[in-house]
Amino acid sequence: MSTSAVVMMIVAMAIVWGGLVAAIIKLRSHPDEPEPADGDAG
């Protein structure tokens, strides 16, 4: 692998893993509200 390929791989991995970490942090600070359980959902 050339140097530019390694650099681009590291940049792409940082974007993907950074997005995952950002999503986890956002969901931990603002969790989704559970939907109310309706008895007559039919």
N, CA, C and O atoms as a DFTB+ gen file, in Angstrom:
168 C
 N C O
     1  1       0.841      -1.193       0.000
     2  2       0.000       0.000       0.000
     3  2       0.879       1.247       0.000
     4  3       1.892       1.329       0.694
     5  1       0.456       2.190      -0.791
     6  2       1.207       3.432      -0.826
     7  2       0.844       4.302       0.376
     8  3      -0.128       4.038       1.084
     9  1       1.621       5.313       0.582
    10  2       1.392       6.214       1.719
    11  2       0.057       6.928       1.601
    12  3      -0.659       7.085       2.590
    13  1      -0.279       7.364       0.383
    14  2      -1.547       8.077       0.214
    15  2      -2.730       7.150       0.471
    16  3      -3.754       7.598       0.987
    17  1      -2.615       5.870       0.123
    18  2      -3.688       4.914       0.380
    19  2      -3.866       4.700       1.884
    20  3      -4.994       4.606       2.369
    21  1      -2.785       4.625       2.602
    22  2      -2.857       4.452       4.053
    23  2      -3.490       5.681       4.707
    24  3      -4.311       5.550       5.614
    25  1      -3.110       6.860       4.251
    26  2      -3.671       8.092       4.806
    27  2      -5.163       8.157       4.540
    28  3      -5.938       8.494       5.434
    29  1      -5.579       7.835       3.307
    30  2      -7.002       7.861       2.974
    31  2      -7.777       6.817       3.778
    32  3      -8.914       7.071       4.177
    33  1      -7.179       5.643       4.024
    34  2      -7.826       4.614       4.831
    35  2      -8.017       5.108       6.261
    36  3      -9.072       4.889       6.856
    37  1      -7.014       5.765       6.810
    38  2      -7.111       6.282       8.175
    39  2      -8.173       7.376       8.254
    40  3      -8.936       7.427       9.219
    41  1      -8.230       8.247       7.252
    42  2      -9.244       9.305       7.236
    43  2     -10.642       8.695       7.162
    44  3     -11.541       9.115       7.890
    45  1     -10.826       7.714       6.290
    46  2     -12.138       7.074       6.156
    47  2     -12.540       6.362       7.455
    48  3     -13.698       6.438       7.868
    49  1     -11.603       5.681       8.090
    50  2     -11.903       5.006       9.347
    51  2     -12.246       6.012      10.435
    52  3     -13.128       5.757      11.256
    53  1     -11.568       7.145      10.454
    54  2     -11.859       8.169      11.455
    55  2     -13.256       8.738      11.251
    56  3     -13.963       9.005      12.223
    57  1     -13.665       8.929       9.991
    58  2     -15.006       9.441       9.723
    59  2     -16.061       8.434      10.178
    60  3     -17.034       8.806      10.834
    61  1     -15.871       7.162       9.830
    62  2     -16.865       6.135      10.182
    63  2     -16.941       5.947      11.695
    64  3     -18.028       5.993      12.272
    65  1     -15.796       5.736      12.340
    66  2     -15.801       5.499      13.779
    67  2     -16.185       6.754      14.552
    68  3     -16.815       6.661      15.605
    69  1     -15.814       7.923      14.044
    70  2     -16.212       9.171      14.687
    71  2     -17.719       9.366      14.637
    72  3     -18.323       9.824      15.607
    73  1     -18.326       9.020      13.510
    74  2     -19.781       9.088      13.407
    75  2     -20.460       8.126      14.349
    76  3     -21.484       8.457      14.948
    77  1     -19.904       6.941      14.488
    78  2     -20.476       5.958      15.416
    79  2     -20.395       6.462      16.848
    80  3     -21.366       6.364      17.598
    81  1     -19.256       6.995      17.226
    82  2     -19.094       7.515      18.589
    83  2     -20.026       8.702      18.820
    84  3     -20.622       8.819      19.890
    85  1     -20.156       9.579      17.831
    86  2     -21.052      10.724      17.968
    87  2     -22.496      10.277      18.128
    88  3     -23.235      10.849      18.929
    89  1     -22.906       9.259      17.376
    90  2     -24.277       8.750      17.482
    91  2     -24.521       8.125      18.854
    92  3     -25.586       8.314      19.442
    93  1     -23.549       7.388      19.358
    94  2     -23.702       6.764      20.678
    95  2     -23.804       7.834      21.758
    96  3     -24.635       7.726      22.660
    97  1     -22.975       8.855      21.674
    98  2     -23.011       9.930      22.673
    99  2     -24.350      10.658      22.619
   100  3     -24.931      10.966      23.660
   101  1     -24.846      10.934      21.409
   102  2     -26.128      11.626      21.272
   103  2     -27.268      10.786      21.834
   104  3     -28.140      11.311      22.527
   105  1     -27.270       9.485      21.543
   106  2     -28.345       8.624      22.039
   107  2     -28.275       8.443      23.554
   108  3     -29.310       8.299      24.206
   109  1     -27.076       8.447      24.118
   110  2     -26.966       8.314      25.571
   111  2     -27.447       9.565      26.286
   112  3     -27.985       9.479      27.389
   113  1     -27.257      10.737      25.664
   114  2     -27.688      11.969      26.312
   115  2     -29.159      12.272      26.037
   116  3     -29.814      12.918      26.855
   117  1     -29.686      11.821      24.906
   118  2     -31.094      12.035      24.554
   119  2     -31.692      10.717      24.072
   120  3     -31.861      10.529      22.867
   121  1     -32.013       9.805      24.980
   122  2     -32.530       8.505      24.540
   123  2     -33.933       8.645      23.934
   124  3     -34.688       9.554      24.279
   125  1     -34.255       7.729      23.032
   126  2     -35.579       7.704      22.434
   127  2     -36.608       7.334      23.490
   128  3     -36.372       6.459      24.323
   129  1     -37.755       8.010      23.449
   130  2     -38.835       7.673      24.381
   131  2     -39.508       6.386      23.899
   132  3     -39.799       6.243      22.712
   133  1     -39.753       5.456      24.816
   134  2     -40.450       4.231      24.400
   135  2     -41.893       4.534      24.013
   136  3     -42.543       5.390      24.614
   137  1     -42.384       3.822      23.006
   138  2     -43.760       4.028      22.575
   139  2     -44.712       3.466      23.625
   140  3     -44.430       2.421      24.211
   141  1     -45.832       4.140      23.873
   142  2     -46.782       3.617      24.864
   143  2     -47.413       2.315      24.371
   144  3     -47.752       2.182      23.195
   145  1     -47.561       1.381      25.267
   146  2     -48.155       0.094      24.928
   147  2     -49.667       0.237      24.895
   148  3     -50.298       0.398      25.939
   149  1     -50.251       0.179      23.710
   150  2     -51.694       0.280      23.552
   151  2     -52.306      -1.106      23.581
   152  3     -51.799      -2.023      22.936
   153  1     -53.375      -1.266      24.312
   154  2     -54.027      -2.567      24.406
   155  2     -54.756      -2.953      23.134
   156  3     -54.791      -4.130      22.775
   157  1     -55.343      -1.974      22.442
   158  2     -56.115      -2.288      21.223
   159  2     -55.355      -1.794      19.994
   160  3     -55.761      -0.826      19.350
   161  1     -54.257      -2.462      19.678
   162  2     -53.440      -2.048      18.547
   163  2     -53.915      -2.720      17.256
   164  3     -53.182      -2.689      16.267
   165  1     -55.061      -3.305      17.219
   166  2     -55.494      -4.011      16.032
   167  2     -56.607      -3.339      15.415
   168  3     -57.112      -3.796      14.389
